[in-house]
């Protein structure tokens, strides 16, 4: 643990931020897994569920749990996967 007052505060902030990031990432992973399962089992409904996954990616990027470019890249790849399955 840090010795100075500001170092102790920084460590407390890091704990809180780590918990928030963990929650955002786990929510995102659950959404992605559910979408992947839906894509394999019922491709017709996957297109409708795509907006929910996009929203989860946007939230994670906005809250800095993941980088914005990673969210954009995942969105592009998921949309491409839905298009491939639809054909």
Biopython code that builds the backbone (N, CA, C, O; Angstrom):
import numpy as np
from Bio.PDB.StructureBuilder import StructureBuilder

atoms = [
    (1, "UNK", "N", (0.843, -1.180, 0.000)),
    (1, "UNK", "CA", (0.000, 0.000, 0.000)),
    (1, "UNK", "C", (0.887, 1.241, 0.000)),
    (1, "UNK", "O", (1.968, 1.253, 0.588)),
    (2, "UNK", "N", (0.414, 2.262, -0.659)),
    (2, "UNK", "CA", (1.176, 3.495, -0.760)),
    (2, "UNK", "C", (1.329, 4.190, 0.592)),
    (2, "UNK", "O", (0.522, 3.986, 1.499)),
    (3, "UNK", "N", (2.340, 4.987, 0.714)),
    (3, "UNK", "CA", (2.629, 5.664, 1.969)),
    (3, "UNK", "C", (1.921, 7.011, 2.065)),
    (3, "UNK", "O", (1.429, 7.381, 3.131)),
    (4, "UNK", "N", (1.870, 7.728, 0.977)),
    (4, "UNK", "CA", (1.277, 9.067, 1.027)),
    (4, "UNK", "C", (-0.241, 8.993, 0.933)),
    (4, "UNK", "O", (-0.804, 7.981, 0.516)),
    (5, "UNK", "N", (-0.872, 10.051, 1.318)),
    (5, "UNK", "CA", (-2.328, 10.129, 1.286)),
    (5, "UNK", "C", (-2.858, 9.996, -0.140)),
    (5, "UNK", "O", (-3.857, 9.316, -0.378)),
    (6, "UNK", "N", (-2.191, 10.641, -1.076)),
    (6, "UNK", "CA", (-2.648, 10.582, -2.464)),
    (6, "UNK", "C", (-2.451, 9.181, -3.058)),
    (6, "UNK", "O", (-3.241, 8.746, -3.896)),
    (7, "UNK", "N", (-1.407, 8.480, -2.629)),
    (7, "UNK", "CA", (-1.181, 7.112, -3.124)),
    (7, "UNK", "C", (-2.253, 6.168, -2.591)),
    (7, "UNK", "O", (-2.705, 5.272, -3.303)),
    (8, "UNK", "N", (-2.655, 6.369, -1.349)),
    (8, "UNK", "CA", (-3.723, 5.533, -0.778)),
    (8, "UNK", "C", (-5.048, 5.787, -1.486)),
    (8, "UNK", "O", (-5.807, 4.858, -1.764)),
    (9, "UNK", "N", (-5.313, 7.061, -1.775)),
    (9, "UNK", "CA", (-6.550, 7.399, -2.495)),
    (9, "UNK", "C", (-6.534, 6.782, -3.888)),
    (9, "UNK", "O", (-7.546, 6.251, -4.346)),
    (10, "UNK", "N", (-5.390, 6.850, -4.562)),
    (10, "UNK", "CA", (-5.265, 6.282, -5.896)),
    (10, "UNK", "C", (-5.554, 4.778, -5.866)),
    (10, "UNK", "O", (-6.201, 4.253, -6.772)),
    (11, "UNK", "N", (-5.079, 4.091, -4.835)),
    (11, "UNK", "CA", (-5.333, 2.651, -4.730)),
    (11, "UNK", "C", (-6.808, 2.361, -4.480)),
    (11, "UNK", "O", (-7.350, 1.393, -5.013)),
    (12, "UNK", "N", (-7.462, 3.195, -3.671)),
    (12, "UNK", "CA", (-8.898, 3.016, -3.455)),
    (12, "UNK", "C", (-9.666, 3.227, -4.754)),
    (12, "UNK", "O", (-10.592, 2.475, -5.058)),
    (13, "UNK", "N", (-9.286, 4.247, -5.520)),
    (13, "UNK", "CA", (-9.945, 4.515, -6.796)),
    (13, "UNK", "C", (-9.737, 3.367, -7.772)),
    (13, "UNK", "O", (-10.647, 2.995, -8.513)),
    (14, "UNK", "N", (-8.527, 2.807, -7.767)),
    (14, "UNK", "CA", (-8.233, 1.701, -8.672)),
    (14, "UNK", "C", (-9.101, 0.487, -8.377)),
    (14, "UNK", "O", (-9.536, -0.209, -9.295)),
    (15, "UNK", "N", (-9.354, 0.231, -7.093)),
    (15, "UNK", "CA", (-10.200, -0.903, -6.716)),
    (15, "UNK", "C", (-11.606, -0.708, -7.260)),
    (15, "UNK", "O", (-12.188, -1.631, -7.831)),
    (16, "UNK", "N", (-12.151, 0.487, -7.087)),
    (16, "UNK", "CA", (-13.509, 0.768, -7.562)),
    (16, "UNK", "C", (-13.578, 0.668, -9.077)),
    (16, "UNK", "O", (-14.516, 0.083, -9.617)),
    (17, "UNK", "N", (-12.604, 1.227, -9.758)),
    (17, "UNK", "CA", (-12.606, 1.198, -11.221)),
    (17, "UNK", "C", (-12.449, -0.216, -11.750)),
    (17, "UNK", "O", (-13.060, -0.583, -12.754)),
    (18, "UNK", "N", (-11.621, -1.014, -11.068)),
    (18, "UNK", "CA", (-11.430, -2.405, -11.481)),
    (18, "UNK", "C", (-12.746, -3.168, -11.397)),
    (18, "UNK", "O", (-13.065, -3.959, -12.285)),
    (19, "UNK", "N", (-13.511, -2.933, -10.330)),
    (19, "UNK", "CA", (-14.808, -3.593, -10.170)),
    (19, "UNK", "C", (-15.787, -3.170, -11.265)),
    (19, "UNK", "O", (-16.501, -4.005, -11.822)),
    (20, "UNK", "N", (-15.818, -1.882, -11.568)),
    (20, "UNK", "CA", (-16.712, -1.399, -12.624)),
    (20, "UNK", "C", (-16.332, -2.006, -13.971)),
    (20, "UNK", "O", (-17.204, -2.444, -14.722)),
    (21, "UNK", "N", (-15.046, -2.033, -14.278)),
    (21, "UNK", "CA", (-14.595, -2.600, -15.552)),
    (21, "UNK", "C", (-14.916, -4.085, -15.633)),
    (21, "UNK", "O", (-15.314, -4.591, -16.683)),
    (22, "UNK", "N", (-14.739, -4.777, -14.511)),
    (22, "UNK", "CA", (-15.021, -6.208, -14.485)),
    (22, "UNK", "C", (-16.501, -6.472, -14.769)),
    (22, "UNK", "O", (-16.847, -7.382, -15.521)),
    (23, "UNK", "N", (-17.358, -5.670, -14.163)),
    (23, "UNK", "CA", (-18.796, -5.807, -14.379)),
    (23, "UNK", "C", (-19.155, -5.529, -15.841)),
    (23, "UNK", "O", (-19.925, -6.275, -16.447)),
    (24, "UNK", "N", (-18.596, -4.457, -16.404)),
    (24, "UNK", "CA", (-18.894, -4.112, -17.790)),
    (24, "UNK", "C", (-18.388, -5.193, -18.742)),
    (24, "UNK", "O", (-19.082, -5.554, -19.693)),
    (25, "UNK", "N", (-17.190, -5.709, -18.495)),
    (25, "UNK", "CA", (-16.632, -6.740, -19.370)),
    (25, "UNK", "C", (-17.405, -8.040, -19.272)),
    (25, "UNK", "O", (-17.634, -8.696, -20.288)),
    (26, "UNK", "N", (-17.816, -8.427, -18.065)),
    (26, "UNK", "CA", (-18.559, -9.679, -17.926)),
    (26, "UNK", "C", (-19.926, -9.574, -18.589)),
    (26, "UNK", "O", (-20.400, -10.537, -19.191)),
    (27, "UNK", "N", (-20.560, -8.413, -18.482)),
    (27, "UNK", "CA", (-21.844, -8.205, -19.158)),
    (27, "UNK", "C", (-21.671, -8.306, -20.669)),
    (27, "UNK", "O", (-22.485, -8.917, -21.361)),
    (28, "UNK", "N", (-20.612, -7.705, -21.160)),
    (28, "UNK", "CA", (-20.326, -7.759, -22.592)),
    (28, "UNK", "C", (-20.075, -9.188, -23.049)),
    (28, "UNK", "O", (-20.582, -9.604, -24.091)),
    (29, "UNK", "N", (-19.301, -9.939, -22.282)),
    (29, "UNK", "CA", (-19.002, -11.328, -22.651)),
    (29, "UNK", "C", (-20.264, -12.176, -22.679)),
    (29, "UNK", "O", (-20.430, -13.020, -23.560)),
    (30, "UNK", "N", (-21.160, -11.953, -21.710)),
    (30, "UNK", "CA", (-22.417, -12.704, -21.686)),
    (30, "UNK", "C", (-23.249, -12.403, -22.930)),
    (30, "UNK", "O", (-23.806, -13.310, -23.548)),
    (31, "UNK", "N", (-23.329, -11.127, -23.291)),
    (31, "UNK", "CA", (-24.085, -10.729, -24.485)),
    (31, "UNK", "C", (-23.481, -11.356, -25.745)),
    (31, "UNK", "O", (-24.206, -11.851, -26.607)),
    (32, "UNK", "N", (-22.149, -11.329, -25.843)),
    (32, "UNK", "CA", (-21.488, -11.889, -27.019)),
    (32, "UNK", "C", (-21.712, -13.389, -27.113)),
    (32, "UNK", "O", (-21.971, -13.906, -28.200)),
    (33, "UNK", "N", (-21.616, -14.099, -25.989)),
    (33, "UNK", "CA", (-21.827, -15.547, -25.996)),
    (33, "UNK", "C", (-23.258, -15.893, -26.382)),
    (33, "UNK", "O", (-23.493, -16.821, -27.155)),
    (34, "UNK", "N", (-24.211, -15.144, -25.841)),
    (34, "UNK", "CA", (-25.615, -15.384, -26.172)),
    (34, "UNK", "C", (-25.860, -15.137, -27.656)),
    (34, "UNK", "O", (-26.606, -15.874, -28.300)),
    (35, "UNK", "N", (-25.227, -14.095, -28.194)),
    (35, "UNK", "CA", (-25.396, -13.779, -29.612)),
    (35, "UNK", "C", (-24.773, -14.865, -30.484)),
    (35, "UNK", "O", (-25.368, -15.277, -31.479)),
    (36, "UNK", "N", (-23.578, -15.330, -30.118)),
    (36, "UNK", "CA", (-22.909, -16.383, -30.905)),
    (36, "UNK", "C", (-23.767, -17.645, -30.913)),
    (36, "UNK", "O", (-23.903, -18.301, -31.946)),
    (37, "UNK", "N", (-24.343, -17.983, -29.765)),
    (37, "UNK", "CA", (-25.205, -19.164, -29.669)),
    (37, "UNK", "C", (-26.435, -18.992, -30.555)),
    (37, "UNK", "O", (-26.834, -19.918, -31.262)),
    (38, "UNK", "N", (-27.027, -17.812, -30.512)),
    (38, "UNK", "CA", (-28.206, -17.523, -31.322)),
    (38, "UNK", "C", (-27.870, -17.558, -32.807)),
    (38, "UNK", "O", (-28.680, -18.001, -33.621)),
    (39, "UNK", "N", (-26.691, -17.096, -33.153)),
    (39, "UNK", "CA", (-26.258, -17.075, -34.547)),
    (39, "UNK", "C", (-26.154, -18.494, -35.096)),
    (39, "UNK", "O", (-26.500, -18.746, -36.251)),
    (40, "UNK", "N", (-25.674, -19.424, -34.261)),
    (40, "UNK", "CA", (-25.546, -20.816, -34.700)),
    (40, "UNK", "C", (-26.891, -21.527, -34.745)),
    (40, "UNK", "O", (-27.178, -22.267, -35.686)),
    (41, "UNK", "N", (-27.724, -21.298, -33.717)),
    (41, "UNK", "CA", (-28.974, -22.033, -33.601)),
    (41, "UNK", "C", (-30.104, -21.452, -34.439)),
    (41, "UNK", "O", (-30.845, -22.193, -35.084)),
    (42, "UNK", "N", (-30.237, -20.131, -34.432)),
    (42, "UNK", "CA", (-31.358, -19.506, -35.121)),
    (42, "UNK", "C", (-30.895, -18.223, -35.810)),
    (42, "UNK", "O", (-31.060, -17.132, -35.264)),
    (43, "UNK", "N", (-30.319, -18.349, -36.999)),
    (43, "UNK", "CA", (-29.777, -17.173, -37.689)),
    (43, "UNK", "C", (-30.818, -16.099, -38.009)),
    (43, "UNK", "O", (-30.468, -14.926, -38.142)),
    (44, "UNK", "N", (-32.080, -16.479, -38.135)),
    (44, "UNK", "CA", (-33.112, -15.503, -38.464)),
    (44, "UNK", "C", (-33.291, -14.476, -37.345)),
    (44, "UNK", "O", (-33.544, -13.302, -37.613)),
    (45, "UNK", "N", (-33.161, -14.914, -36.103)),
    (45, "UNK", "CA", (-33.322, -14.010, -34.976)),
    (45, "UNK", "C", (-32.036, -13.250, -34.652)),
    (45, "UNK", "O", (-32.058, -12.264, -33.915)),
    (46, "UNK", "N", (-30.933, -13.709, -35.201)),
    (46, "UNK", "CA", (-29.638, -13.090, -34.895)),
    (46, "UNK", "C", (-29.592, -11.632, -35.352)),
    (46, "UNK", "O", (-29.004, -10.785, -34.680)),
    (47, "UNK", "N", (-30.206, -11.348, -36.481)),
    (47, "UNK", "CA", (-30.185, -9.977, -36.998)),
    (47, "UNK", "C", (-30.916, -9.033, -36.045)),
    (47, "UNK", "O", (-30.498, -7.890, -35.860)),
    (48, "UNK", "N", (-31.996, -9.507, -35.447)),
    (48, "UNK", "CA", (-32.743, -8.684, -34.504)),
    (48, "UNK", "C", (-31.967, -8.485, -33.200)),
    (48, "UNK", "O", (-32.072, -7.437, -32.562)),
    (49, "UNK", "N", (-31.200, -9.483, -32.815)),
    (49, "UNK", "CA", (-30.438, -9.412, -31.563)),
    (49, "UNK", "C", (-29.140, -8.622, -31.719)),
    (49, "UNK", "O", (-28.467, -8.321, -30.733)),
    (50, "UNK", "N", (-28.799, -8.295, -32.942)),
    (50, "UNK", "CA", (-27.540, -7.596, -33.203)),
    (50, "UNK", "C", (-27.503, -6.219, -32.530)),
    (50, "UNK", "O", (-26.450, -5.794, -32.056)),
    (51, "UNK", "N", (-28.622, -5.535, -32.486)),
    (51, "UNK", "CA", (-28.637, -4.202, -31.886)),
    (51, "UNK", "C", (-28.347, -4.257, -30.384)),
    (51, "UNK", "O", (-27.737, -3.339, -29.835)),
    (52, "UNK", "N", (-28.781, -5.328, -29.722)),
    (52, "UNK", "CA", (-28.518, -5.479, -28.297)),
    (52, "UNK", "C", (-27.018, -5.655, -28.038)),
    (52, "UNK", "O", (-26.481, -5.108, -27.075)),
    (53, "UNK", "N", (-26.354, -6.417, -28.896)),
    (53, "UNK", "CA", (-24.909, -6.619, -28.765)),
    (53, "UNK", "C", (-24.172, -5.330, -29.091)),
    (53, "UNK", "O", (-23.201, -4.982, -28.419)),
    (54, "UNK", "N", (-24.623, -4.622, -30.113)),
    (54, "UNK", "CA", (-24.007, -3.343, -30.462)),
    (54, "UNK", "C", (-24.097, -2.374, -29.280)),
    (54, "UNK", "O", (-23.140, -1.663, -28.971)),
    (55, "UNK", "N", (-25.239, -2.357, -28.637)),
    (55, "UNK", "CA", (-25.430, -1.478, -27.491)),
    (55, "UNK", "C", (-24.469, -1.842, -26.358)),
    (55, "UNK", "O", (-23.880, -0.957, -25.737)),
    (56, "UNK", "N", (-24.309, -3.131, -26.088)),
    (56, "UNK", "CA", (-23.399, -3.571, -25.032)),
    (56, "UNK", "C", (-21.958, -3.185, -25.359)),
    (56, "UNK", "O", (-21.204, -2.786, -24.472)),
    (57, "UNK", "N", (-21.580, -3.302, -26.623)),
    (57, "UNK", "CA", (-20.234, -2.906, -27.038)),
    (57, "UNK", "C", (-20.041, -1.400, -26.883)),
    (57, "UNK", "O", (-18.989, -0.947, -26.431)),
    (58, "UNK", "N", (-21.045, -0.640, -27.253)),
    (58, "UNK", "CA", (-20.955, 0.817, -27.124)),
    (58, "UNK", "C", (-20.842, 1.249, -25.661)),
    (58, "UNK", "O", (-20.080, 2.159, -25.333)),
    (59, "UNK", "N", (-21.597, 0.599, -24.796)),
    (59, "UNK", "CA", (-21.545, 0.930, -23.371)),
    (59, "UNK", "C", (-20.159, 0.619, -22.813)),
    (59, "UNK", "O", (-19.589, 1.426, -22.079)),
    (60, "UNK", "N", (-19.617, -0.548, -23.157)),
    (60, "UNK", "CA", (-18.294, -0.928, -22.659)),
    (60, "UNK", "C", (-17.225, 0.049, -23.155)),
    (60, "UNK", "O", (-16.301, 0.392, -22.417)),
    (61, "UNK", "N", (-17.354, 0.488, -24.391)),
    (61, "UNK", "CA", (-16.380, 1.442, -24.935)),
    (61, "UNK", "C", (-16.548, 2.819, -24.291)),
    (61, "UNK", "O", (-15.563, 3.492, -23.988)),
    (62, "UNK", "N", (-17.778, 3.225, -24.087)),
    (62, "UNK", "CA", (-18.035, 4.532, -23.493)),
    (62, "UNK", "C", (-17.529, 4.589, -22.053)),
    (62, "UNK", "O", (-17.079, 5.637, -21.589)),
    (63, "UNK", "N", (-17.604, 3.471, -21.355)),
    (63, "UNK", "CA", (-17.154, 3.433, -19.964)),
    (63, "UNK", "C", (-15.685, 3.054, -19.848)),
    (63, "UNK", "O", (-15.185, 2.830, -18.746)),
    (64, "UNK", "N", (-14.997, 2.981, -20.974)),
    (64, "UNK", "CA", (-13.558, 2.706, -21.041)),
    (64, "UNK", "C", (-13.188, 1.331, -20.513)),
    (64, "UNK", "O", (-12.067, 1.134, -20.044)),
    (65, "UNK", "N", (-14.115, 0.370, -20.579)),
    (65, "UNK", "CA", (-13.783, -1.005, -20.211)),
    (65, "UNK", "C", (-13.007, -1.652, -21.345)),
    (65, "UNK", "O", (-12.131, -2.484, -21.113)),
    (66, "UNK", "N", (-13.336, -1.264, -22.581)),
    (66, "UNK", "CA", (-12.588, -1.708, -23.757)),
    (66, "UNK", "C", (-12.331, -0.486, -24.633)),
    (66, "UNK", "O", (-13.061, 0.503, -24.552)),
    (67, "UNK", "N", (-11.296, -0.551, -25.470)),
    (67, "UNK", "CA", (-11.035, 0.583, -26.366)),
    (67, "UNK", "C", (-12.134, 0.742, -27.421)),
    (67, "UNK", "O", (-12.755, -0.243, -27.824)),
    (68, "UNK", "N", (-12.371, 1.959, -27.862)),
    (68, "UNK", "CA", (-13.418, 2.247, -28.843)),
    (68, "UNK", "C", (-13.168, 1.528, -30.161)),
    (68, "UNK", "O", (-14.101, 1.018, -30.781)),
    (69, "UNK", "N", (-11.911, 1.485, -30.588)),
    (69, "UNK", "CA", (-11.607, 0.814, -31.854)),
    (69, "UNK", "C", (-11.891, -0.681, -31.781)),
    (69, "UNK", "O", (-12.318, -1.278, -32.770)),
    (70, "UNK", "N", (-11.662, -1.287, -30.635)),
    (70, "UNK", "CA", (-11.964, -2.707, -30.488)),
    (70, "UNK", "C", (-13.465, -2.942, -30.593)),
    (70, "UNK", "O", (-13.904, -3.906, -31.220)),
    (71, "UNK", "N", (-14.246, -2.065, -29.984)),
    (71, "UNK", "CA", (-15.702, -2.184, -30.064)),
    (71, "UNK", "C", (-16.161, -2.038, -31.512)),
    (71, "UNK", "O", (-17.003, -2.806, -31.977)),
    (72, "UNK", "N", (-15.618, -1.068, -32.217)),
    (72, "UNK", "CA", (-15.992, -0.865, -33.622)),
    (72, "UNK", "C", (-15.608, -2.072, -34.479)),
    (72, "UNK", "O", (-16.369, -2.494, -35.348)),
    (73, "UNK", "N", (-14.431, -2.614, -34.225)),
    (73, "UNK", "CA", (-13.966, -3.776, -34.989)),
    (73, "UNK", "C", (-14.868, -4.982, -34.733)),
    (73, "UNK", "O", (-15.219, -5.703, -35.668)),
    (74, "UNK", "N", (-15.246, -5.206, -33.474)),
    (74, "UNK", "CA", (-16.136, -6.328, -33.149)),
    (74, "UNK", "C", (-17.507, -6.143, -33.789)),
    (74, "UNK", "O", (-18.102, -7.099, -34.286)),
    (75, "UNK", "N", (-18.006, -4.903, -33.774)),
    (75, "UNK", "CA", (-19.303, -4.640, -34.394)),
    (75, "UNK", "C", (-19.258, -4.947, -35.886)),
    (75, "UNK", "O", (-20.190, -5.545, -36.423)),
    (76, "UNK", "N", (-18.194, -4.548, -36.551)),
    (76, "UNK", "CA", (-18.066, -4.800, -37.984)),
    (76, "UNK", "C", (-18.006, -6.302, -38.268)),
    (76, "UNK", "O", (-18.639, -6.788, -39.206)),
    (77, "UNK", "N", (-17.252, -7.022, -37.463)),
    (77, "UNK", "CA", (-17.111, -8.468, -37.682)),
    (77, "UNK", "C", (-18.410, -9.215, -37.387)),
    (77, "UNK", "O", (-18.745, -10.176, -38.080)),
    (78, "UNK", "N", (-19.139, -8.780, -36.369)),
    (78, "UNK", "CA", (-20.410, -9.424, -36.062)),
    (78, "UNK", "C", (-21.431, -9.162, -37.165)),
    (78, "UNK", "O", (-22.181, -10.062, -37.545)),
    (79, "UNK", "N", (-21.463, -7.942, -37.675)),
    (79, "UNK", "CA", (-22.390, -7.617, -38.761)),
    (79, "UNK", "C", (-22.051, -8.436, -40.003)),
    (79, "UNK", "O", (-22.948, -8.893, -40.711)),
    (80, "UNK", "N", (-20.773, -8.620, -40.267)),
    (80, "UNK", "CA", (-20.347, -9.425, -41.406)),
    (80, "UNK", "C", (-20.750, -10.883, -41.219)),
    (80, "UNK", "O", (-21.160, -11.540, -42.176)),
    (81, "UNK", "N", (-20.638, -11.392, -39.995)),
    (81, "UNK", "CA", (-21.032, -12.774, -39.716)),
    (81, "UNK", "C", (-22.525, -12.971, -39.927)),
    (81, "UNK", "O", (-22.953, -14.004, -40.444)),
    (82, "UNK", "N", (-23.319, -11.981, -39.527)),
    (82, "UNK", "CA", (-24.769, -12.074, -39.739)),
    (82, "UNK", "C", (-25.094, -12.061, -41.222)),
    (82, "UNK", "O", (-25.971, -12.801, -41.668)),
    (83, "UNK", "N", (-24.402, -11.231, -41.993)),
    (83, "UNK", "CA", (-24.632, -11.178, -43.435)),
    (83, "UNK", "C", (-24.274, -12.501, -44.106)),
    (83, "UNK", "O", (-24.987, -12.955, -45.001)),
    (84, "UNK", "N", (-23.176, -13.119, -43.681)),
    (84, "UNK", "CA", (-22.764, -14.399, -44.262)),
    (84, "UNK", "C", (-23.785, -15.486, -43.987)),
    (84, "UNK", "O", (-24.107, -16.286, -44.865)),
    (85, "UNK", "N", (-24.291, -15.509, -42.761)),
    (85, "UNK", "CA", (-25.270, -16.532, -42.396)),
    (85, "UNK", "C", (-26.582, -16.295, -43.130)),
    (85, "UNK", "O", (-27.270, -17.252, -43.483)),
    (86, "UNK", "N", (-26.938, -15.045, -43.364)),
    (86, "UNK", "CA", (-28.210, -14.716, -44.012)),
    (86, "UNK", "C", (-28.221, -15.153, -45.480)),
    (86, "UNK", "O", (-29.289, -15.398, -46.041)),
    (87, "UNK", "N", (-27.062, -15.251, -46.096)),
    (87, "UNK", "CA", (-27.008, -15.603, -47.523)),
    (87, "UNK", "C", (-27.197, -17.058, -47.771)),
    (87, "UNK", "O", (-27.176, -17.496, -48.922)),
]
sb = StructureBuilder()
sb.init_structure("model")
sb.init_model(0)
sb.init_chain("A")
sb.init_seg("    ")
for serial, (resi, resn, name, xyz) in enumerate(atoms, 1):
    if name == "N":
        sb.init_residue(resn, " ", resi, " ")
    sb.init_atom(name, np.array(xyz, "f"), 0.0, 1.0, " ", f" {name:<3s}", serial, name[0])
structure = sb.get_structure()
